[in-house]
């Protein structure tokens, strides 16, 4: 039992240590701004297409399902409100984070893992560079900036998807009514949730990817293992953290 | 500990879980000196190299690098010291996302970034130094290529160029000839001897090829003829700068000159000599 506990606590402690160093490096010199912009391009722009597609279809699917359910109660006019709250509060941040986790936590873990097993991380340390400063902090910063931006885009595209289903396709609501109910449903609390979540998810995804990448041992097989662990852990933590944030905001 | 020495190991011990990787290791290295380290797989050779620049923390003893005790230093305190030593990794350790030129340039700009522009050199002078380093290893034509586009032997030579571009007083070589054909291996060892003799740098070389040690001990770089020449004279101090070390289970079981190693009766030590 103690050994099992130790096997879980040890890595978690190392993860916290890595996270602490990565955050401290944000304000410490030297700063690798070029790497931050490269990562913003890789993580943000690179994920744009899948985020737009997923956002669009999420909105469209919610509208389809809700139109049917709301029609039962004669409340079809509420579709804009339902789509707005569901997308901005939950589905937008969580789905975008899961996609970015699948795409980038794995990418980060495999890139850093390959560097670890081919001695590039040791070479970096031997050359006098802090790998946390050079590799982890830029990825942390870039993901924390780009995930909220991607989430806003996913929310916007999702609202258009829901609009297309509700107004031109199903004709259950008038265009102006859809948009006014969509906007009126949102209060500051919802917008805060919708932006704070992706910010925290971004940090979690990048730090987990970096952590498993830097922990890689055992050659190419180890890289594969690190990649899988990074995606699984990041996905689980996204759900745990979204629950905790919801709990806080529901009580507000 | 010797005054003015580049490296001092004093009773250094290190273990990975229950296995001793280094046990009571003592070692001193002065400018211009070479130590060639032999040993079976898992005998602690690479760990010894890594401990020199604090890549692995030691459990006991004292490591002094460039006169500073690094034993209790934090990782962040070590970066400055590490950038004053060069290290060549077994597979080159080149950054595969950077071109050959950028790889060799990395230590120069790394220093520049660390100094945040204080006394930083211009890009032109950095490129000149990079090209010089690549010319030294006869690979200037690979400047724009990526590590994946060059052979294994070339990658090692680029690794040497990267290690020496800042002209460090200490260069560490981790199995620079492992897995290479004899011609490429000899080319690399000739470059290492040249680097030692041109700049009087200290070298620690881990290898399993006895010929590598023979070359370092028995040859010197003749800058007049731009070729290696044998150290012929008896008692030539240049011949005594190279000492051989044999490691077994984390301990140094032999330390001496080539002649002493060749005269050794120890069965383990004899394993690393030429097949007779």
Interface residues (C-beta under 8 A of the other chain):
Chain A: X29 X30 X32 X115 X118 X119 X120 X122 X123 X124 X125 X126 X127 X128 X129 X130
Chain B: X50 X53 X55 X75 X76 X79 X80 X81 X82 X83 X85 X87 X89 X90 X91 X93 X94 X95 X96 X106 X107 X110 X111 X113 X114 X116 X162
